[in-house]
Amino acid sequence: MGRIMNFNAGPAALPTPALERAQSELLDFAGTGMSVMEHSHRGKTYEAVHDEAIALLRELLAIPADYDVLFLQGGASMEFARIPMNFLLPGGSADHVVTGAWSEKAQAEAAAWANVVGARARVAVSTRGPEGAYVRVARPDEADLDEKAAYVHFTTNETIHGVQYREVPRFGSAPQICDVSSDFLWKKIDVKPLSLVYGGAQKNIGPSGVTVVIARREFVERGRKDLPHILQYRAYAQANSLLNTPPTFGIYLVRNVLDWLKGQGGLDAIERRNREKAEVLYAAVDARPDVYRCPVEPASRSVMNAVFRLPTEALEKKFLEETSKHSMVGLKGHRSVGGIRVSMYNAVEPAWVTALASLMKDFANTHA
């Protein structure tokens, strides 16, 4: 069976060349006679891969020398808890910009820790609408910000609701913390205005099990020192993310994907590719408003996760059955919102999106 068109929201499609590289090296990595999965994380063979992955990230994003690049475990959900544990101190506060389900969860985890230490996890602004809908990003000028906050937290792309900041915003003068899980490396961003950037790898740059954190060293040093080491960003930074056994094979695959990104021409080239895919998909949606409806305001529509509805759930079921017949998977919307979701991460081929758009046109003509 050949490769199918994978539109899953995460774990998601990986570039075929990155997987083929792993396949060719699976049993014998770098002439060592064993898999990279079998190497000690303390040995020079694995550490070379580890360091190359960090170097590629630094190169692709032009990360300054005073920022640490960390590979952690637990997904973005772990960072929802680890961030307040490190930086939200007794009597302090943190501001949260809520634009969808994942920023909601981040605020809820911060609030749980705030209750423990006697702090506050404020909702500076929420774009939650009637019946829990999110259809746009939040503007900085509508946020009720505490300029003395320990940090401001926001999410660049809401995977479930299909809402995205096309440009990274700035909310006040407090340290900015940004969850980029589902649009990490879709384009080049300037990390210098941000104190901490984090994201699970499984949506756009690797397999599940790896979390990438990019953090200004000075900000990391502000974190609590009375937490167990395993919960301190400082400890991971000092150990080059080798505080304990990292997900070595996952990091190896991240390395493969980063190398593929570089080979594609870097992030400027991948941004053009991603924008073109989104234009094709949204054009198919907007061409038939009698059949397809995207609930997200046009300026906030996600390049990574396009969501739309059909007139009835029964018709959505037929649509999904039709896409399955054409070897397309992962198009069912999240269980909390329903509908259709098309995840168009970096590894999703433009030809797949073109094929889907063509199918959408034919389906609309048949079922209108």
C-alpha positions, 0 to 999 in steps of 0.5 A: 500500500502506498502513502496516503494523504494524511491530514491528521491534526497530531500526531501528524504527517512527517516528510517522507524523506525524513522517514526514509532516512530513518528507515535506511538508518534504523538497524545501523546508525552511522556505521555503529552496528546498532540503531540510534534508539539503542545508543546511550544518550550519554555517548558521543554518537547520540550527542552528535544528533542531539547537538545537530538538532539544536544547531539546526533550530538555531539556524532556521530561527536565528536564535540568539546565543542568550537563548537556550534550546531544550528538548523536554517530555510531557507535551505542551500540556506539561508546559501548561503546568511547568510554566506557572510552577517556575515563574508564578510566585506567591502573591504574584499574577500571570495574564492569559490571552484565551483564544481557543481550547488550548489557551483555555487549558493553559490558563486552567493549569496556571489557575490550579498552581495559583491556588496552591501558592496564593497567586492569580492566573488572570484572563486578560482577554477571551474571545470565547463567544456564544456556546463556547465558539472561538472565531478570531484572535484577540487584539492587544488593545482589548486585553486588560493587562497587568504590567507587573505580571510575571508573564503573559501567555498566549497561543499562536494557533488554536488547532481545534478552532482553526484560529491563528495569529498570522504575525506574533503579537505583543501583549504589554510589557510583561515577559511574553510566553508563547505556545506554538505547538501547532504552527511551530516553524510554519514560517520564520518568527523573531524570538527576541521579543519572547521570553519563552516559546514552546511546542509539542513536536507532533504537529509540525516538526516531529513525532509525539514525545518531544517538546521543544522549548526556546527560552531567554537564559535570563528569564529562566534564571528567574524561575524558582529554585526550590522545585524538584530539579526535574521541574526546573527549566534551569536544570535542563538548560544546564544539562543540555536537555540531558538531565535524564534520558531524553526521547532519543529517537524522537529527537533524532526524527526532529533532526531529520525533519529540521534538516529537510526544512533546511533543504527545502530552502528554509522557513521563507520557502516553507512559508510560501508553500504553506500560504499557497496550500491555505489559499487553495483550501479556503478558495474551495470553501468560499467558492461554495458558501451554500455547501461549506461554511468556515466559522472563523473570521477571515483575518484569523483563519489558520494556515495550519488548521482549516475548519468548516461545516457542511449544512448537516451532520449527515452531509458531513458524514457523507463527505468524510466517507468520500474523502476516505474513498480517495485515500484521505484521512484525518479530516474529521473535526475535533469531537468538541466542535464537530465539522471538518478540519484540514490540517496542512502542516509543513509535511502536507504536500501541496498536491494533497490539498489540491486533490482535496479542493478538487474533491470538494468542488465535485462533492458540492456539485453533486450534493448541492 
